[in-house]
Amino acid sequence: MERQDLMSLLLLAALWGASFLFMRVAAPLFGPPALIALRVGLAGLVLLPLLLWSGEWRYFRSHAGPLALMGVLNLALPFLLIAWALLSLPAGVGSVLNATTPLMTALLAWPMAREPLTRRRLVGLLLGLSGVVVLVVGKGGFIGDHNAGPLPVLAMLGATASYGVAAHLARRLLVGVPPRVSTCGSLMVASLLLLPLAASHWPVAVIPREGWMAVAGLALGSTAFAYLLYYRLLARLGATRAVTVTYLVPLFGVLWGVLLLGETLRPAMLVGALLILAGVAWTQGAVSFGRLAKNPR
C-alpha cells in the first residue's frame, strides 16, 4: 500500500470515527429525526452535482425502487437508531458497537444469501457477541456507568443489523449501479422520507453554534467527503483492502471521545473492543491462528 493510500485510509477512519463524536454532541440539541434529516439532506445536496455532472443520473430512474429501499435500510433507519442510542451512550462505545456490522452481515448470510454458517463465521460471531456482553455487563461496563439501560445497545445492534440486511439486498438489487448513484440516490430518498418526521420534531430551543458545527462536520465531512474518499480507495485498492477501515474506525471513535468529550477509557471497553474486532477479523478471514503460529510477527 502506497503512503498516499495509507494516509487516505487513516483520514477516512478518522472521519467515520468522528461521526460518533458529532452525533453525541448534536443529537441532544436537535433530536435524532432533525439531526439525521440534516445529515442525509446536506450530504445528498453536496453529492448531487457530481452525480449530474458524471451523467450517471440515468441509473437512478431504472433503480428507483431499490435505491429507496437502500435509503431506508442503509441510511435513515440505522442513522436514526445510532443517533438515539448516542443520546445516552458515549461516542466511543457507539463506535465500537458499530463495528459489529460485518458480524451482522455474516449472521444474515445464511437466511438471505444461502451461504452456510461455517465454523469460522460461528467462532467470529461468538467472539463479537462476547465483546458486546463485556461492554454491557462487564465490571466497569458502560450501561451501569451511564444509567442507559440495555435499549441503546439494542438500538446500536439494530442499526448494524439493518446495515447487514441492506448489504445483502444491494448485492442482488443494485448490480452494475455505480457507487455514486447508490449513495447519492439513497441519500436523497432518505432525506425526503425523513423530512416530515424532522419537521414535526424540529427543536424549539435556539441551537448553539457548536451544534451547527457538529452538523456541518457530520454531513459534509463524515458523510459526503468520506464517501468520496471511500470511492477513491475502492478504485485504487479494491474492496478487500479498503474494508480494513472497519478495524480503524472504532479506534478513532474512542480517541475523539476521550480527547474531545472527556470520556473515560475503561478496561471493559478495551476488552470488549478487542473481542469485537477479533470476531470481525476472524469472520472475514483476515486472521488465521495457523498463519500466526507459523509467522508470529
C-alpha positions in Angstrom: 0.0 0.0 0.0 1.4 3.4 -1.0 1.9 6.1 1.6 -0.8 8.2 -0.1 -3.4 5.4 0.1 -2.4 4.7 3.8 -3.0 8.4 4.6 -6.3 8.3 2.8 -7.3 5.2 4.8 -6.4 6.8 8.1 -8.3 10.0 7.1 -11.4 8.0 6.2 -11.3 6.2 9.5 -10.8 9.5 11.4 -13.8 11.0 9.6 -16.1 8.0 10.1 -14.9 7.7 13.7 -15.7 11.4 14.2 -19.3 10.9 13.1 -20.0 9.4 16.6 -18.5 12.5 18.2 -20.6 14.8 16.1 -23.8 12.8 16.8 -23.0 12.7 20.5 -22.8 16.5 20.5 -25.7 17.3 18.2 -28.3 14.6 18.9 -29.3 16.1 22.3 -29.6 19.5 20.7 -31.5 18.7 17.5 -33.1 15.3 18.4 -32.4 12.3 16.2 -35.1 13.0 13.4 -33.9 16.6 12.7 -30.2 15.7 13.0 -30.4 12.8 10.6 -32.6 14.6 8.1 -29.9 17.4 8.1 -27.1 14.8 7.8 -28.5 13.0 4.8 -30.1 16.1 3.1 -26.9 18.2 3.2 -24.7 15.3 2.1 -27.0 14.5 -0.7 -27.1 18.1 -1.9 -23.3 18.1 -2.0 -23.0 14.9 -4.0 -25.9 15.6 -6.3 -24.0 18.0 -8.7 -21.2 15.4 -9.0 -23.8 12.8 -10.0 -25.4 15.1 -12.6 -22.1 16.1 -14.0 -20.9 12.5 -14.4 -24.0 11.6 -16.4 -24.8 8.7 -14.1 -28.2 10.0 -13.1 -29.8 7.8 -15.7 -29.3 4.8 -13.4 -31.5 6.4 -10.8 -34.7 6.1 -12.7 -34.2 2.5 -13.6 -33.3 1.6 -10.0 -35.6 4.0 -8.1 -37.2 1.2 -6.0 -34.1 -0.5 -4.8 -32.5 2.9 -4.1 -35.5 3.9 -2.0 -35.1 0.6 -0.1 -31.4 1.4 0.5 -32.3 4.9 1.7 -34.4 3.3 4.4 -32.3 0.3 5.4 -28.8 1.7 4.9 -29.3 5.3 5.9 -32.5 6.6 7.5 -33.2 3.7 9.9 -29.7 2.9 11.1 -28.7 6.6 11.4 -31.8 7.3 13.5 -31.1 4.3 15.8 -27.5 5.3 16.2 -28.4 9.0 17.0 -31.0 7.9 19.5 -28.5 5.4 21.1 -25.9 8.2 21.4 -28.3 10.3 23.5 -27.1 8.1 26.4 -24.1 6.0 25.2 -20.6 7.5 24.9 -19.3 8.1 21.4 -16.5 5.6 21.9 -18.9 2.9 22.9 -21.1 3.6 19.9 -18.2 3.4 17.5 -17.2 0.0 19.0 -20.7 -1.4 18.8 -21.0 -0.1 15.2 -18.0 -2.4 14.3 -20.4 -5.4 14.7 -21.8 -4.6 11.2 -19.6 -7.3 9.5 -20.7 -9.7 12.1 -24.4 -9.0 11.5 -23.8 -9.3 7.7 -22.2 -12.7 8.3 -25.0 -13.8 10.6 -27.6 -12.8 7.9 -25.6 -14.6 5.1 -27.4 -17.9 5.6 -31.1 -16.7 5.6 -30.6 -14.0 3.0 -27.9 -15.4 0.7 -28.0 -19.1 1.5 -24.3 -19.0 2.5 -23.5 -21.7 5.1 -22.8 -20.7 8.7 -19.3 -22.1 8.7 -17.2 -22.8 11.8 -15.1 -19.7 11.1 -18.1 -17.5 10.9 -19.6 -19.1 14.1 -16.4 -18.5 16.0 -16.2 -14.9 14.8 -19.9 -14.3 15.8 -19.3 -15.7 19.3 -16.2 -13.6 19.8 -18.1 -10.5 18.7 -21.1 -11.3 20.9 -18.8 -11.9 23.9 -17.3 -8.4 23.3 -20.8 -6.9 23.3 -21.6 -8.7 26.6 -18.4 -7.4 28.2 -19.4 -3.8 27.2 -22.8 -4.2 28.6 -22.5 -6.2 31.8 -18.7 -6.5 32.5 -17.2 -4.9 35.5 -16.8 -1.2 34.8 -19.1 -1.6 31.9 -20.9 1.3 30.4 -24.6 0.5 30.9 -24.3 0.9 34.7 -21.9 3.8 34.5 -24.2 5.9 32.3 -27.7 4.7 33.5 -28.5 3.9 29.9 -30.1 0.5 30.3 -30.0 -2.1 27.6 -32.1 -0.3 25.0 -29.4 2.0 23.5 -27.2 -1.1 23.0 -30.0 -2.9 21.3 -30.6 0.1 19.1 -27.0 0.0 18.0 -27.2 -3.7 17.2 -30.5 -3.0 15.4 -28.6 -0.4 13.3 -25.8 -2.8 12.4 -28.4 -5.5 11.6 -30.1 -3.0 9.2 -26.7 -2.4 7.5 -26.3 -6.1 7.2 -29.7 -6.6 5.5 -29.0 -3.6 3.2 -25.6 -5.1 2.2 -27.2 -8.4 1.1 -30.1 -6.7 -0.7 -27.7 -4.4 -2.5 -25.8 -7.4 -3.9 -28.9 -8.5 -5.6 -30.8 -5.3 -6.4 -28.0 -2.9 -7.3 -25.8 -5.0 -9.6 -24.0 -2.7 -12.1 -25.1 0.5 -10.4 -22.2 2.9 -9.8 -21.4 3.6 -6.1 -22.1 7.3 -6.5 -25.6 6.6 -7.8 -26.4 4.2 -5.0 -25.1 6.5 -2.3 -26.4 9.9 -3.6 -29.7 8.3 -4.7 -30.3 6.7 -1.3 -29.3 9.9 0.5 -31.8 12.0 -1.4 -34.5 9.4 -0.8 -33.7 9.2 2.9 -33.8 13.0 3.2 -37.3 13.1 1.5 -38.6 10.3 3.8 -37.2 12.0 6.9 -38.4 15.5 6.1 -42.0 15.2 7.6 -40.6 13.5 10.7 -37.9 16.1 11.1 -40.5 19.0 10.6 -42.7 17.5 13.3 -39.8 17.1 15.7 -37.8 20.2 14.9 -36.2 21.7 18.1 -37.9 24.6 19.7 -34.9 26.0 21.5 -32.2 28.0 19.8 -29.3 25.8 18.6 -25.9 27.0 19.8 -23.0 27.4 17.3 -21.3 24.1 18.4 -24.5 22.2 17.4 -24.4 23.6 13.9 -20.7 23.0 13.6 -21.3 19.4 14.6 -24.0 19.1 11.9 -21.7 20.5 9.3 -18.9 18.1 10.3 -21.3 15.2 10.3 -22.9 15.9 6.9 -20.1 17.4 5.0 -17.0 15.7 6.5 -18.2 12.3 7.9 -20.7 11.6 5.1 -20.2 13.5 1.8 -16.4 13.8 1.7 -15.9 10.5 3.5 -17.9 8.6 0.8 -16.0 10.3 -2.0 -12.8 9.3 -0.2 -14.0 5.7 0.2 -14.9 5.5 -3.6 -11.3 6.6 -4.4 -9.9 3.9 -2.1 -12.1 1.3 -3.6 -10.9 2.2 -7.1 -7.2 2.2 -6.0 -7.1 -0.7 -3.5 -10.1 -2.8 -4.2 -12.8 -3.8 -1.8 -10.7 -6.3 0.2 -8.1 -3.8 1.2 -10.4 -0.8 1.5 -12.6 -2.7 4.0 -9.7 -2.7 6.5 -11.0 0.7 7.5 -13.5 -1.3 9.6 -10.8 -2.0 12.2 -9.6 1.6 12.4 -13.0 3.4 12.8 -13.5 2.3 16.5 -10.0 3.4 17.4 -10.7 6.9 16.2 -14.2 6.9 17.7 -12.7 6.1 21.1 -9.8 8.6 20.6 -12.1 11.5 19.7 -14.4 10.7 22.6 -11.5 10.7 25.1 -9.7 13.7 23.8 -12.7 16.0 22.9 -15.6 14.8 25.1 -13.6 13.8 28.2 -15.0 10.2 28.0 -13.3 7.7 30.3 -11.4 4.8 28.7 -12.2 1.8 30.9 -10.8 -1.8 30.8 -14.2 -3.2 29.9 -14.2 -1.0 26.8 -10.8 -2.1 25.7 -11.6 -5.8 26.2 -15.0 -5.5 24.5 -13.5 -3.7 21.5 -10.7 -6.2 21.1 -13.2 -9.1 21.2 -15.5 -7.5 18.7 -12.6 -6.6 16.3 -11.2 -10.1 16.7 -14.6 -11.5 15.8 -14.8 -9.3 12.7 -11.2 -10.3 11.6 -11.9 -14.0 12.2 -15.2 -13.9 10.3 -13.7 -12.1 7.4 -10.7 -14.5 7.3 -8.3 -11.7 8.0 -6.8 -13.6 10.9 -5.8 -17.2 10.9 -4.3 -18.7 14.1 -2.5 -21.2 11.9 -0.8 -18.4 10.0 0.0 -16.6 13.2 1.6 -19.7 14.6 3.9 -20.0 11.6 4.7 -16.3 11.4 4.3 -14.8 14.9 5.4 -11.3 13.6 
